[in-house]
Amino acid sequence: MYSVLKAIAVIFLTANIVLFSDKMTSAALNGLYLWLNTVIPSLFPFMVISS
């Protein structure tokens, strides 16, 4: 039963990614932009000090 639900969830998510690819692409780019401009600058001093 669990594997059937898992397969349905995977099919549903894949279909949504295909059907709404423009929104998914913009969301992924927003995530990368946020990561590049927030996470990297805040972790950079710790990466330099630990090296």
ModelCIF file with pLDDT and N, C-alpha, C, O atoms, coordinates in Angstrom:
data_MODEL
#
_entry.id   MODEL 
#
_entity.id                         1 
_entity.type                       polymer 
_entity.pdbx_number_of_molecules   1 
#
_entity_poly.entity_id                      1 
_entity_poly.type                           'polypeptide(L)' 
_entity_poly.nstd_linkage                   no 
_entity_poly.nstd_monomer                   no 
_entity_poly.pdbx_seq_one_letter_code       MYSVLKAIAVIFLTANIVLFSDKMTSAALNGLYLWLNTVIPSLFPFMVISS 
_entity_poly.pdbx_seq_one_letter_code_can   MYSVLKAIAVIFLTANIVLFSDKMTSAALNGLYLWLNTVIPSLFPFMVISS 
_entity_poly.pdbx_strand_id                 A 
#
loop_
_entity_poly_seq.entity_id 
_entity_poly_seq.num 
_entity_poly_seq.mon_id 
_entity_poly_seq.hetero 
1 1  MET n 
1 2  TYR n 
1 3  SER n 
1 4  VAL n 
1 5  LEU n 
1 6  LYS n 
1 7  ALA n 
1 8  ILE n 
1 9  ALA n 
1 10 VAL n 
1 11 ILE n 
1 12 PHE n 
1 13 LEU n 
1 14 THR n 
1 15 ALA n 
1 16 ASN n 
1 17 ILE n 
1 18 VAL n 
1 19 LEU n 
1 20 PHE n 
1 21 SER n 
1 22 ASP n 
1 23 LYS n 
1 24 MET n 
1 25 THR n 
1 26 SER n 
1 27 ALA n 
1 28 ALA n 
1 29 LEU n 
1 30 ASN n 
1 31 GLY n 
1 32 LEU n 
1 33 TYR n 
1 34 LEU n 
1 35 TRP n 
1 36 LEU n 
1 37 ASN n 
1 38 THR n 
1 39 VAL n 
1 40 ILE n 
1 41 PRO n 
1 42 SER n 
1 43 LEU n 
1 44 PHE n 
1 45 PRO n 
1 46 PHE n 
1 47 MET n 
1 48 VAL n 
1 49 ILE n 
1 50 SER n 
1 51 SER n 
#
_struct_asym.id          A 
_struct_asym.entity_id   1 
#
loop_
_ma_qa_metric.id 
_ma_qa_metric.mode 
_ma_qa_metric.name 
_ma_qa_metric.software_group_id 
_ma_qa_metric.type 
1 global pLDDT . pLDDT 
2 local  pLDDT . pLDDT 
#
_ma_qa_metric_global.metric_id      1 
_ma_qa_metric_global.metric_value   93.49 
_ma_qa_metric_global.model_id       1 
_ma_qa_metric_global.ordinal_id     1 
#
loop_
_ma_qa_metric_local.label_asym_id 
_ma_qa_metric_local.label_comp_id 
_ma_qa_metric_local.label_seq_id 
_ma_qa_metric_local.metric_id 
_ma_qa_metric_local.metric_value 
_ma_qa_metric_local.model_id 
_ma_qa_metric_local.ordinal_id 
A MET 1  2 88.00 1 1  
A TYR 2  2 88.00 1 2  
A SER 3  2 93.00 1 3  
A VAL 4  2 95.00 1 4  
A LEU 5  2 96.00 1 5  
A LYS 6  2 97.00 1 6  
A ALA 7  2 97.00 1 7  
A ILE 8  2 97.00 1 8  
A ALA 9  2 97.00 1 9  
A VAL 10 2 97.00 1 10 
A ILE 11 2 97.00 1 11 
A PHE 12 2 96.00 1 12 
A LEU 13 2 95.00 1 13 
A THR 14 2 95.00 1 14 
A ALA 15 2 96.00 1 15 
A ASN 16 2 93.00 1 16 
A ILE 17 2 92.00 1 17 
A VAL 18 2 94.00 1 18 
A LEU 19 2 95.00 1 19 
A PHE 20 2 94.00 1 20 
A SER 21 2 93.00 1 21 
A ASP 22 2 93.00 1 22 
A LYS 23 2 93.00 1 23 
A MET 24 2 92.00 1 24 
A THR 25 2 93.00 1 25 
A SER 26 2 95.00 1 26 
A ALA 27 2 94.00 1 27 
A ALA 28 2 94.00 1 28 
A LEU 29 2 96.00 1 29 
A ASN 30 2 97.00 1 30 
A GLY 31 2 96.00 1 31 
A LEU 32 2 96.00 1 32 
A TYR 33 2 97.00 1 33 
A LEU 34 2 95.00 1 34 
A TRP 35 2 95.00 1 35 
A LEU 36 2 94.00 1 36 
A ASN 37 2 95.00 1 37 
A THR 38 2 94.00 1 38 
A VAL 39 2 92.00 1 39 
A ILE 40 2 91.00 1 40 
A PRO 41 2 92.00 1 41 
A SER 42 2 93.00 1 42 
A LEU 43 2 91.00 1 43 
A PHE 44 2 90.00 1 44 
A PRO 45 2 90.00 1 45 
A PHE 46 2 92.00 1 46 
A MET 47 2 88.00 1 47 
A VAL 48 2 90.00 1 48 
A ILE 49 2 92.00 1 49 
A SER 50 2 92.00 1 50 
A SER 51 2 81.00 1 51 
#
loop_
_atom_site.group_PDB 
_atom_site.id 
_atom_site.type_symbol 
_atom_site.label_atom_id 
_atom_site.label_alt_id 
_atom_site.label_comp_id 
_atom_site.label_asym_id 
_atom_site.label_entity_id 
_atom_site.label_seq_id 
_atom_site.pdbx_PDB_ins_code 
_atom_site.Cartn_x 
_atom_site.Cartn_y 
_atom_site.Cartn_z 
_atom_site.occupancy 
_atom_site.B_iso_or_equiv 
_atom_site.pdbx_formal_charge 
_atom_site.auth_seq_id 
_atom_site.auth_comp_id 
_atom_site.auth_asym_id 
_atom_site.auth_atom_id 
_atom_site.pdbx_PDB_model_num 
ATOM 1   N N  . MET A 1 1  ? 0.821  -1.202 0.000   1.00 88.00 ? 1  MET A N  1 
ATOM 2   C CA . MET A 1 1  ? 0.000  0.000  0.000   1.00 88.00 ? 1  MET A CA 1 
ATOM 3   C C  . MET A 1 1  ? 0.865  1.267  0.000   1.00 88.00 ? 1  MET A C  1 
ATOM 4   O O  . MET A 1 1  ? 0.573  2.235  -0.702  1.00 88.00 ? 1  MET A O  1 
ATOM 5   N N  . TYR A 1 2  ? 1.938  1.236  0.808   1.00 88.00 ? 2  TYR A N  1 
ATOM 6   C CA . TYR A 1 2  ? 2.822  2.396  0.900   1.00 88.00 ? 2  TYR A CA 1 
ATOM 7   C C  . TYR A 1 2  ? 3.504  2.679  -0.426  1.00 88.00 ? 2  TYR A C  1 
ATOM 8   O O  . TYR A 1 2  ? 3.667  3.839  -0.806  1.00 88.00 ? 2  TYR A O  1 
ATOM 9   N N  . SER A 1 3  ? 3.901  1.635  -1.130  1.00 93.00 ? 3  SER A N  1 
ATOM 10  C CA . SER A 1 3  ? 4.588  1.835  -2.408  1.00 93.00 ? 3  SER A CA 1 
ATOM 11  C C  . SER A 1 3  ? 3.641  2.396  -3.465  1.00 93.00 ? 3  SER A C  1 
ATOM 12  O O  . SER A 1 3  ? 4.073  3.139  -4.346  1.00 93.00 ? 3  SER A O  1 
ATOM 13  N N  . VAL A 1 4  ? 2.360  2.052  -3.391  1.00 95.00 ? 4  VAL A N  1 
ATOM 14  C CA . VAL A 1 4  ? 1.387  2.595  -4.334  1.00 95.00 ? 4  VAL A CA 1 
ATOM 15  C C  . VAL A 1 4  ? 1.201  4.086  -4.090  1.00 95.00 ? 4  VAL A C  1 
ATOM 16  O O  . VAL A 1 4  ? 1.163  4.870  -5.038  1.00 95.00 ? 4  VAL A O  1 
ATOM 17  N N  . LEU A 1 5  ? 1.086  4.482  -2.833  1.00 96.00 ? 5  LEU A N  1 
ATOM 18  C CA . LEU A 1 5  ? 0.952  5.899  -2.500  1.00 96.00 ? 5  LEU A CA 1 
ATOM 19  C C  . LEU A 1 5  ? 2.202  6.677  -2.888  1.00 96.00 ? 5  LEU A C  1 
ATOM 20  O O  . LEU A 1 5  ? 2.121  7.814  -3.354  1.00 96.00 ? 5  LEU A O  1 
ATOM 21  N N  . LYS A 1 6  ? 3.343  6.059  -2.692  1.00 97.00 ? 6  LYS A N  1 
ATOM 22  C CA . LYS A 1 6  ? 4.600  6.693  -3.072  1.00 97.00 ? 6  LYS A CA 1 
ATOM 23  C C  . LYS A 1 6  ? 4.677  6.892  -4.583  1.00 97.00 ? 6  LYS A C  1 
ATOM 24  O O  . LYS A 1 6  ? 5.135  7.937  -5.045  1.00 97.00 ? 6  LYS A O  1 
ATOM 25  N N  . ALA A 1 7  ? 4.239  5.913  -5.348  1.00 97.00 ? 7  ALA A N  1 
ATOM 26  C CA . ALA A 1 7  ? 4.243  6.016  -6.803  1.00 97.00 ? 7  ALA A CA 1 
ATOM 27  C C  . ALA A 1 7  ? 3.266  7.087  -7.271  1.00 97.00 ? 7  ALA A C  1 
ATOM 28  O O  . ALA A 1 7  ? 3.572  7.847  -8.191  1.00 97.00 ? 7  ALA A O  1 
ATOM 29  N N  . ILE A 1 8  ? 2.099  7.155  -6.651  1.00 97.00 ? 8  ILE A N  1 
ATOM 30  C CA . ILE A 1 8  ? 1.124  8.188  -7.016  1.00 97.00 ? 8  ILE A CA 1 
ATOM 31  C C  . ILE A 1 8  ? 1.678  9.573  -6.714  1.00 97.00 ? 8  ILE A C  1 
ATOM 32  O O  . ILE A 1 8  ? 1.496  10.496 -7.509  1.00 97.00 ? 8  ILE A O  1 
ATOM 33  N N  . ALA A 1 9  ? 2.344  9.732  -5.592  1.00 97.00 ? 9  ALA A N  1 
ATOM 34  C CA . ALA A 1 9  ? 2.925  11.027 -5.233  1.00 97.00 ? 9  ALA A CA 1 
ATOM 35  C C  . ALA A 1 9  ? 4.007  11.431 -6.225  1.00 97.00 ? 9  ALA A C  1 
ATOM 36  O O  . ALA A 1 9  ? 4.083  12.596 -6.618  1.00 97.00 ? 9  ALA A O  1 
ATOM 37  N N  . VAL A 1 10 ? 4.837  10.492 -6.630  1.00 97.00 ? 10 VAL A N  1 
ATOM 38  C CA . VAL A 1 10 ? 5.901  10.789 -7.596  1.00 97.00 ? 10 VAL A CA 1 
ATOM 39  C C  . VAL A 1 10 ? 5.305  11.183 -8.938  1.00 97.00 ? 10 VAL A C  1 
ATOM 40  O O  . VAL A 1 10 ? 5.766  12.134 -9.569  1.00 97.00 ? 10 VAL A O  1 
ATOM 41  N N  . ILE A 1 11 ? 4.289  10.462 -9.376  1.00 97.00 ? 11 ILE A N  1 
ATOM 42  C CA . ILE A 1 11 ? 3.635  10.797 -10.654 1.00 97.00 ? 11 ILE A CA 1 
ATOM 43  C C  . ILE A 1 11 ? 2.992  12.167 -10.576 1.00 97.00 ? 11 ILE A C  1 
ATOM 44  O O  . ILE A 1 11 ? 3.093  12.950 -11.520 1.00 97.00 ? 11 ILE A O  1 
ATOM 45  N N  . PHE A 1 12 ? 2.325  12.472 -9.455  1.00 96.00 ? 12 PHE A N  1 
ATOM 46  C CA . PHE A 1 12 ? 1.680  13.769 -9.277  1.00 96.00 ? 12 PHE A CA 1 
ATOM 47  C C  . PHE A 1 12 ? 2.701  14.900 -9.308  1.00 96.00 ? 12 PHE A C  1 
ATOM 48  O O  . PHE A 1 12 ? 2.482  15.907 -9.980  1.00 96.00 ? 12 PHE A O  1 
ATOM 49  N N  . LEU A 1 13 ? 3.804  14.750 -8.595  1.00 95.00 ? 13 LEU A N  1 
ATOM 50  C CA . LEU A 1 13 ? 4.828  15.792 -8.569  1.00 95.00 ? 13 LEU A CA 1 
ATOM 51  C C  . LEU A 1 13 ? 5.480  15.966 -9.944  1.00 95.00 ? 13 LEU A C  1 
ATOM 52  O O  . LEU A 1 13 ? 5.734  17.091 -10.374 1.00 95.00 ? 13 LEU A O  1 
ATOM 53  N N  . THR A 1 14 ? 5.748  14.864 -10.624 1.00 95.00 ? 14 THR A N  1 
ATOM 54  C CA . THR A 1 14 ? 6.345  14.946 -11.945 1.00 95.00 ? 14 THR A CA 1 
ATOM 55  C C  . THR A 1 14 ? 5.405  15.640 -12.932 1.00 95.00 ? 14 THR A C  1 
ATOM 56  O O  . THR A 1 14 ? 5.842  16.462 -13.738 1.00 95.00 ? 14 THR A O  1 
ATOM 57  N N  . ALA A 1 15 ? 4.121  15.309 -12.866 1.00 96.00 ? 15 ALA A N  1 
ATOM 58  C CA . ALA A 1 15 ? 3.152  15.944 -13.758 1.00 96.00 ? 15 ALA A CA 1 
ATOM 59  C C  . ALA A 1 15 ? 3.062  17.436 -13.490 1.00 96.00 ? 15 ALA A C  1 
ATOM 60  O O  . ALA A 1 15 ? 2.960  18.228 -14.427 1.00 96.00 ? 15 ALA A O  1 
ATOM 61  N N  . ASN A 1 16 ? 3.097  17.828 -12.229 1.00 93.00 ? 16 ASN A N  1 
ATOM 62  C CA . ASN A 1 16 ? 3.050  19.250 -11.899 1.00 93.00 ? 16 ASN A CA 1 
ATOM 63  C C  . ASN A 1 16 ? 4.292  19.987 -12.382 1.00 93.00 ? 16 ASN A C  1 
ATOM 64  O O  . ASN A 1 16 ? 4.200  21.131 -12.830 1.00 93.00 ? 16 ASN A O  1 
ATOM 65  N N  . ILE A 1 17 ? 5.443  19.346 -12.296 1.00 92.00 ? 17 ILE A N  1 
ATOM 66  C CA . ILE A 1 17 ? 6.666  19.984 -12.787 1.00 92.00 ? 17 ILE A CA 1 
ATOM 67  C C  . ILE A 1 17 ? 6.598  20.172 -14.296 1.00 92.00 ? 17 ILE A C  1 
ATOM 68  O O  . ILE A 1 17 ? 7.039  21.198 -14.815 1.00 92.00 ? 17 ILE A O  1 
ATOM 69  N N  . VAL A 1 18 ? 6.052  19.197 -14.998 1.00 94.00 ? 18 VAL A N  1 
ATOM 70  C CA . VAL A 1 18 ? 5.946  19.299 -16.454 1.00 94.00 ? 18 VAL A CA 1 
ATOM 71  C C  . VAL A 1 18 ? 4.892  20.322 -16.850 1.00 94.00 ? 18 VAL A C  1 
ATOM 72  O O  . VAL A 1 18 ? 5.127  21.139 -17.741 1.00 94.00 ? 18 VAL A O  1 
ATOM 73  N N  . LEU A 1 19 ? 3.734  20.288 -16.198 1.00 95.00 ? 19 LEU A N  1 
ATOM 74  C CA . LEU A 1 19 ? 2.634  21.178 -16.576 1.00 95.00 ? 19 LEU A CA 1 
ATOM 75  C C  . LEU A 1 19 ? 2.896  22.641 -16.223 1.00 95.00 ? 19 LEU A C  1 
ATOM 76  O O  . LEU A 1 19 ? 2.496  23.546 -16.954 1.00 95.00 ? 19 LEU A O  1 
ATOM 77  N N  . PHE A 1 20 ? 3.563  22.858 -15.107 1.00 94.00 ? 20 PHE A N  1 
ATOM 78  C CA . PHE A 1 20 ? 3.818  24.220 -14.639 1.00 94.00 ? 20 PHE A CA 1 
ATOM 79  C C  . PHE A 1 20 ? 5.312  24.524 -14.661 1.00 94.00 ? 20 PHE A C  1 
ATOM 80  O O  . PHE A 1 20 ? 5.864  25.047 -13.692 1.00 94.00 ? 20 PHE A O  1 
ATOM 81  N N  . SER A 1 21 ? 5.955  24.192 -15.765 1.00 93.00 ? 21 SER A N  1 
ATOM 82  C CA . SER A 1 21 ? 7.409  24.329 -15.837 1.00 93.00 ? 21 SER A CA 1 
ATOM 83  C C  . SER A 1 21 ? 7.869  25.780 -15.756 1.00 93.00 ? 21 SER A C  1 
ATOM 84  O O  . SER A 1 21 ? 8.960  26.045 -15.251 1.00 93.00 ? 21 SER A O  1 
ATOM 85  N N  . ASP A 1 22 ? 7.074  26.720 -16.237 1.00 93.00 ? 22 ASP A N  1 
ATOM 86  C CA . ASP A 1 22 ? 7.485  28.126 -16.160 1.00 93.00 ? 22 ASP A CA 1 
ATOM 87  C C  . ASP A 1 22 ? 7.528  28.609 -14.711 1.00 93.00 ? 22 ASP A C  1 
ATOM 88  O O  . ASP A 1 22 ? 8.444  29.333 -14.323 1.00 93.00 ? 22 ASP A O  1 
ATOM 89  N N  . LYS A 1 23 ? 6.542  28.211 -13.918 1.00 93.00 ? 23 LYS A N  1 
ATOM 90  C CA . LYS A 1 23 ? 6.545  28.599 -12.501 1.00 93.00 ? 23 LYS A CA 1 
ATOM 91  C C  . LYS A 1 23 ? 7.645  27.875 -11.729 1.00 93.00 ? 23 LYS A C  1 
ATOM 92  O O  . LYS A 1 23 ? 8.271  28.451 -10.840 1.00 93.00 ? 23 LYS A O  1 
ATOM 93  N N  . MET A 1 24 ? 7.876  26.609 -12.075 1.00 92.00 ? 24 MET A N  1 
ATOM 94  C CA . MET A 1 24 ? 8.919  25.838 -11.396 1.00 92.00 ? 24 MET A CA 1 
ATOM 95  C C  . MET A 1 24 ? 10.302 26.403 -11.700 1.00 92.00 ? 24 MET A C  1 
ATOM 96  O O  . MET A 1 24 ? 11.166 26.445 -10.824 1.00 92.00 ? 24 MET A O  1 
ATOM 97  N N  . THR A 1 25 ? 10.512 26.837 -12.938 1.00 93.00 ? 25 THR A N  1 
ATOM 98  C CA . THR A 1 25 ? 11.802 27.406 -13.319 1.00 93.00 ? 25 THR A CA 1 
ATOM 99  C C  . THR A 1 25 ? 12.048 28.714 -12.586 1.00 93.00 ? 25 THR A C  1 
ATOM 100 O O  . THR A 1 25 ? 13.146 28.951 -12.083 1.00 93.00 ? 25 THR A O  1 
ATOM 101 N N  . SER A 1 26 ? 11.032 29.561 -12.526 1.00 95.00 ? 26 SER A N  1 
ATOM 102 C CA . SER A 1 26 ? 11.217 30.838 -11.828 1.00 95.00 ? 26 SER A CA 1 
ATOM 103 C C  . SER A 1 26 ? 11.404 30.620 -10.328 1.00 95.00 ? 26 SER A C  1 
ATOM 104 O O  . SER A 1 26 ? 12.168 31.346 -9.691  1.00 95.00 ? 26 SER A O  1 
ATOM 105 N N  . ALA A 1 27 ? 10.720 29.635 -9.757  1.00 94.00 ? 27 ALA A N  1 
ATOM 106 C CA . ALA A 1 27 ? 10.894 29.341 -8.333  1.00 94.00 ? 27 ALA A CA 1 
ATOM 107 C C  . ALA A 1 27 ? 12.301 28.805 -8.056  1.00 94.00 ? 27 ALA A C  1 
ATOM 108 O O  . ALA A 1 27 ? 12.916 29.163 -7.051  1.00 94.00 ? 27 ALA A O  1 
ATOM 109 N N  . ALA A 1 28 ? 12.804 27.955 -8.939  1.00 94.00 ? 28 ALA A N  1 
ATOM 110 C CA . ALA A 1 28 ? 14.160 27.429 -8.767  1.00 94.00 ? 28 ALA A CA 1 
ATOM 111 C C  . ALA A 1 28 ? 15.195 28.536 -8.898  1.00 94.00 ? 28 ALA A C  1 
ATOM 112 O O  . ALA A 1 28 ? 16.168 28.566 -8.146  1.00 94.00 ? 28 ALA A O  1 
ATOM 113 N N  . LEU A 1 29 ? 14.994 29.443 -9.844  1.00 96.00 ? 29 LEU A N  1 
ATOM 114 C CA . LEU A 1 29 ? 15.932 30.559 -10.003 1.00 96.00 ? 29 LEU A CA 1 
ATOM 115 C C  . LEU A 1 29 ? 15.876 31.503 -8.798  1.00 96.00 ? 29 LEU A C  1 
ATOM 116 O O  . LEU A 1 29 ? 16.907 32.015 -8.363  1.00 96.00 ? 29 LEU A O  1 
ATOM 117 N N  . ASN A 1 30 ? 14.684 31.732 -8.264  1.00 97.00 ? 30 ASN A N  1 
ATOM 118 C CA . ASN A 1 30 ? 14.566 32.544 -7.055  1.00 97.00 ? 30 ASN A CA 1 
ATOM 119 C C  . ASN A 1 30 ? 15.288 31.891 -5.882  1.00 97.00 ? 30 ASN A C  1 
ATOM 120 O O  . ASN A 1 30 ? 15.942 32.576 -5.095  1.00 97.00 ? 30 ASN A O  1 
ATOM 121 N N  . GLY A 1 31 ? 15.172 30.576 -5.762  1.00 96.00 ? 31 GLY A N  1 
ATOM 122 C CA . GLY A 1 31 ? 15.866 29.860 -4.701  1.00 96.00 ? 31 GLY A CA 1 
ATOM 123 C C  . GLY A 1 31 ? 17.375 29.967 -4.834  1.00 96.00 ? 31 GLY A C  1 
ATOM 124 O O  . GLY A 1 31 ? 18.079 30.181 -3.847  1.00 96.00 ? 31 GLY A O  1 
ATOM 125 N N  . LEU A 1 32 ? 17.868 29.818 -6.053  1.00 96.00 ? 32 LEU A N  1 
ATOM 126 C CA . LEU A 1 32 ? 19.313 29.954 -6.272  1.00 96.00 ? 32 LEU A CA 1 
ATOM 127 C C  . LEU A 1 32 ? 19.795 31.367 -6.005  1.00 96.00 ? 32 LEU A C  1 
ATOM 128 O O  . LEU A 1 32 ? 20.867 31.565 -5.435  1.00 96.00 ? 32 LEU A O  1 
ATOM 129 N N  . TYR A 1 33 ? 19.005 32.352 -6.416  1.00 97.00 ? 33 TYR A N  1 
ATOM 130 C CA . TYR A 1 33 ? 19.357 33.748 -6.177  1.00 97.00 ? 33 TYR A CA 1 
ATOM 131 C C  . TYR A 1 33 ? 19.408 34.040 -4.676  1.00 97.00 ? 33 TYR A C  1 
ATOM 132 O O  . TYR A 1 33 ? 20.328 34.703 -4.197  1.00 97.00 ? 33 TYR A O  1 
ATOM 133 N N  . LEU A 1 34 ? 18.424 33.543 -3.947  1.00 95.00 ? 34 LEU A N  1 
ATOM 134 C CA . LEU A 1 34 ? 18.393 33.733 -2.497  1.00 95.00 ? 34 LEU A CA 1 
ATOM 135 C C  . LEU A 1 34 ? 19.585 33.059 -1.841  1.00 95.00 ? 34 LEU A C  1 
ATOM 136 O O  . LEU A 1 34 ? 20.206 33.626 -0.942  1.00 95.00 ? 34 LEU A O  1 
ATOM 137 N N  . TRP A 1 35 ? 19.909 31.845 -2.288  1.00 95.00 ? 35 TRP A N  1 
ATOM 138 C CA . TRP A 1 35 ? 21.029 31.116 -1.723  1.00 95.00 ? 35 TRP A CA 1 
ATOM 139 C C  . TRP A 1 35 ? 22.345 31.834 -2.001  1.00 95.00 ? 35 TRP A C  1 
ATOM 140 O O  . TRP A 1 35 ? 23.200 31.946 -1.123  1.00 95.00 ? 35 TRP A O  1 
ATOM 141 N N  . LEU A 1 36 ? 22.497 32.320 -3.237  1.00 94.00 ? 36 LEU A N  1 
ATOM 142 C CA . LEU A 1 36 ? 23.731 33.004 -3.612  1.00 94.00 ? 36 LEU A CA 1 
ATOM 143 C C  . LEU A 1 36 ? 23.915 34.322 -2.865  1.00 94.00 ? 36 LEU A C  1 
ATOM 144 O O  . LEU A 1 36 ? 25.040 34.680 -2.518  1.00 94.00 ? 36 LEU A O  1 
ATOM 145 N N  . ASN A 1 37 ? 22.831 35.043 -2.617  1.00 95.00 ? 37 ASN A N  1 
ATOM 146 C CA . ASN A 1 37 ? 22.937 36.365 -2.008  1.00 95.00 ? 37 ASN A CA 1 
ATOM 147 C C  . ASN A 1 37 ? 22.734 36.372 -0.502  1.00 95.00 ? 37 ASN A C  1 
ATOM 148 O O  . ASN A 1 37 ? 22.907 37.418 0.124   1.00 95.00 ? 37 ASN A O  1 
ATOM 149 N N  . THR A 1 38 ? 22.369 35.236 0.110   1.00 94.00 ? 38 THR A N  1 
ATOM 150 C CA . THR A 1 38 ? 22.151 35.204 1.550   1.00 94.00 ? 38 THR A CA 1 
ATOM 151 C C  . THR A 1 38 ? 23.047 34.179 2.242   1.00 94.00 ? 38 THR A C  1 
ATOM 152 O O  . THR A 1 38 ? 23.762 34.509 3.189   1.00 94.00 ? 38 THR A O  1 
ATOM 153 N N  . VAL A 1 39 ? 23.005 32.951 1.771   1.00 92.00 ? 39 VAL A N  1 
ATOM 154 C CA . VAL A 1 39 ? 23.719 31.874 2.460   1.00 92.00 ? 39 VAL A CA 1 
ATOM 155 C C  . VAL A 1 39 ? 25.222 31.988 2.262   1.00 92.00 ? 39 VAL A C  1 
ATOM 156 O O  . VAL A 1 39 ? 25.978 31.926 3.231   1.00 92.00 ? 39 VAL A O  1 
ATOM 157 N N  . ILE A 1 40 ? 25.661 32.151 1.040   1.00 91.00 ? 40 ILE A N  1 
ATOM 158 C CA . ILE A 1 40 ? 27.102 32.211 0.758   1.00 91.00 ? 40 ILE A CA 1 
ATOM 159 C C  . ILE A 1 40 ? 27.769 33.390 1.466   1.00 91.00 ? 40 ILE A C  1 
ATOM 160 O O  . ILE A 1 40 ? 28.804 33.193 2.104   1.00 91.00 ? 40 ILE A O  1 
ATOM 161 N N  . PRO A 1 41 ? 27.222 34.613 1.383   1.00 92.00 ? 41 PRO A N  1 
ATOM 162 C CA . PRO A 1 41 ? 27.896 35.709 2.095   1.00 92.00 ? 41 PRO A CA 1 
ATOM 163 C C  . PRO A 1 41 ? 27.929 35.537 3.613   1.00 92.00 ? 41 PRO A C  1 
ATOM 164 O O  . PRO A 1 41 ? 28.880 35.970 4.264   1.00 92.00 ? 41 PRO A O  1 
ATOM 165 N N  . SER A 1 42 ? 26.894 34.906 4.180   1.00 93.00 ? 42 SER A N  1 
ATOM 166 C CA . SER A 1 42 ? 26.898 34.737 5.626   1.00 93.00 ? 42 SER A CA 1 
ATOM 167 C C  . SER A 1 42 ? 27.838 33.614 6.067   1.00 93.00 ? 42 SER A C  1 
ATOM 168 O O  . SER A 1 42 ? 28.345 33.645 7.188   1.00 93.00 ? 42 SER A O  1 
ATOM 169 N N  . LEU A 1 43 ? 28.078 32.630 5.210   1.00 91.00 ? 43 LEU A N  1 
ATOM 170 C CA . LEU A 1 43 ? 28.984 31.530 5.570   1.00 91.00 ? 43 LEU A CA 1 
ATOM 171 C C  . LEU A 1 43 ? 30.432 31.785 5.149   1.00 91.00 ? 43 LEU A C  1 
ATOM 172 O O  . LEU A 1 43 ? 31.340 31.096 5.615   1.00 91.00 ? 43 LEU A O  1 
ATOM 173 N N  . PHE A 1 44 ? 30.654 32.750 4.287   1.00 90.00 ? 44 PHE A N  1 
ATOM 174 C CA . PHE A 1 44 ? 31.996 32.979 3.766   1.00 90.00 ? 44 PHE A CA 1 
ATOM 175 C C  . PHE A 1 44 ? 33.042 33.245 4.848   1.00 90.00 ? 44 PHE A C  1 
ATOM 176 O O  . PHE A 1 44 ? 34.129 32.671 4.781   1.00 90.00 ? 44 PHE A O  1 
ATOM 177 N N  . PRO A 1 45 ? 32.759 34.099 5.850   1.00 90.00 ? 45 PRO A N  1 
ATOM 178 C CA . PRO A 1 45 ? 33.793 34.317 6.883   1.00 90.00 ? 45 PRO A CA 1 
ATOM 179 C C  . PRO A 1 45 ? 34.142 33.037 7.644   1.00 90.00 ? 45 PRO A C  1 
ATOM 180 O O  . PRO A 1 45 ? 35.304 32.835 7.996   1.00 90.00 ? 45 PRO A O  1 
ATOM 181 N N  . PHE A 1 46 ? 33.172 32.182 7.900   1.00 92.00 ? 46 PHE A N  1 
ATOM 182 C CA . PHE A 1 46 ? 33.448 30.942 8.597   1.00 92.00 ? 46 PHE A CA 1 
ATOM 183 C C  . PHE A 1 46 ? 34.257 29.971 7.729   1.00 92.00 ? 46 PHE A C  1 
ATOM 184 O O  . PHE A 1 46 ? 35.100 29.233 8.239   1.00 92.00 ? 46 PHE A O  1 
ATOM 185 N N  . MET A 1 47 ? 33.999 29.978 6.422   1.00 88.00 ? 47 MET A N  1 
ATOM 186 C CA . MET A 1 47 ? 34.779 29.127 5.523   1.00 88.00 ? 47 MET A CA 1 
ATOM 187 C C  . MET A 1 47 ? 36.223 29.619 5.451   1.00 88.00 ? 47 MET A C  1 
ATOM 188 O O  . MET A 1 47 ? 37.147 28.808 5.393   1.00 88.00 ? 47 MET A O  1 
ATOM 189 N N  . VAL A 1 48 ? 36.429 30.936 5.453   1.00 90.00 ? 48 VAL A N  1 
ATOM 190 C CA . VAL A 1 48 ? 37.785 31.483 5.390   1.00 90.00 ? 48 VAL A CA 1 
ATOM 191 C C  . VAL A 1 48 ? 38.534 31.198 6.688   1.00 90.00 ? 48 VAL A C  1 
ATOM 192 O O  . VAL A 1 48 ? 39.699 30.803 6.664   1.00 90.00 ? 48 VAL A O  1 
ATOM 193 N N  . ILE A 1 49 ? 37.863 31.398 7.818   1.00 92.00 ? 49 ILE A N  1 
ATOM 194 C CA . ILE A 1 49 ? 38.526 31.190 9.114   1.00 92.00 ? 49 ILE A CA 1 
ATOM 195 C C  . ILE A 1 49 ? 38.847 29.710 9.320   1.00 92.00 ? 49 ILE A C  1 
ATOM 196 O O  . ILE A 1 49 ? 39.912 29.382 9.843   1.00 92.00 ? 49 ILE A O  1 
ATOM 197 N N  . SER A 1 50 ? 37.957 28.821 8.923   1.00 92.00 ? 50 SER A N  1 
ATOM 198 C CA . SER A 1 50 ? 38.203 27.400 9.145   1.00 92.00 ? 50 SER A CA 1 
ATOM 199 C C  . SER A 1 50 ? 39.259 26.826 8.202   1.00 92.00 ? 50 SER A C  1 
ATOM 200 O O  . SER A 1 50 ? 39.824 25.765 8.466   1.00 92.00 ? 50 SER A O  1 
ATOM 201 N N  . SER A 1 51 ? 39.520 27.525 7.114   1.00 81.00 ? 51 SER A N  1 
ATOM 202 C CA . SER A 1 51 ? 40.566 27.037 6.202   1.00 81.00 ? 51 SER A CA 1 
ATOM 203 C C  . SER A 1 51 ? 41.879 27.373 6.813   1.00 81.00 ? 51 SER A C  1 
ATOM 204 O O  . SER A 1 51 ? 42.923 27.066 6.237   1.00 81.00 ? 51 SER A O  1 
#
